[in-house]
Amino acid sequence: MLDTVRVASGDHDDSLELLALCCCPAIQPPSRVALTLRAVCGLTTAQIAAAFYATEATMAQRISRAKTAIDRAGRDFGALSPTELATRSDAVRSTLYLMFNEGYAPSGGERAVHRELITEAIRLTRLLHAGRPADGETTALLALMLLTDARTPARVDGAGVPIALPAQDRRLWDAAELAEGRALAAQALGGSPAGPMAIQAAVAAVHGAAADADATDWVEILGLYDALVRVQPGPAAQLGRAVAVGMAHGPLAGLAEVALLEHDSRLTRGHRLLSVRAGLLERAGAIDEARAAYAAAAMKASNAAEQRWLEAQLRRIDANHNEGND
């Protein structure tokens, strides 16, 4: 995987230039990201499609068109000028964001975490940040990655099953990454107006500041998600907001928000909407409905580790039910 990402000449690391090459202005933004993830980062078309909440056929067409466009535009490769880097930084940032997400929460396969993708995404984002230190969204992206990666040591149990955020042992979180991430998040949020990456970094910083799950300031997180869906509406932001509503105002309020998303094919195609709904139903005391939702989510999960977690929730519900009947 890393051999497909790192391209070095002498002591100079050309990784950022190679990423920017794939983000050619002749290519439409969604196709730029797709091509980079495929050609530079080595992700499969299916993994890229899942990251985009799109079908595999649609993503294959985007990648094919992008290859054609970059061939027509020419394959000039070399050091980027500050202007060229600024022009392409949005596309590069989006690519790195999706690359990190695929490492932290893989869309397929057996593993709960792809450590090499996480490490490489952070390394490349540091290169981008070094090239554009005054860019708030790049600062925010690095903050978001560090704050999220800080939780990695607590995310998986000995059997390789993911551990949900509320149940994680926060003593295992990486204190150095948390400190650096929170400082960068504060710096990014100070920009006016705050961009979508800065808002997401702020959400991660609120989680990182809580000593335990009960201490999480969900009202503040909900306010941040309200801002996020205004500046960058999308399925991930809307689902995150539904979770925040459920935590800040109770599971019934959260379920009402989830119901508004059930017509969105980008969310119903995967398992996450069902998983969120299952957790809210369980908290609301609708155990039979929660069990059905967990089972349906497990059937849709494309990552084996996520599927194991959902199946573990089913076993837990069944065990609690049997205890209640004794």
PyMOL commands that set and color helices and strands:
alter all, ss='L'
color gray80, all
select helices_A, chain A and resi 2-5+15-22+29-39+45-52+56-73+82-104+115-131+136-149+152-154+165-167+170-172+175-189+196-209+213-215+218-231+235-249+251-261+265-268+272-283+287-300+304-325
alter helices_A, ss='H'
color red, helices_A
select strands_A, chain A and resi 8-9+12-13
alter strands_A, ss='S'
color yellow, strands_A
deselect
rebuild
show_as cartoon
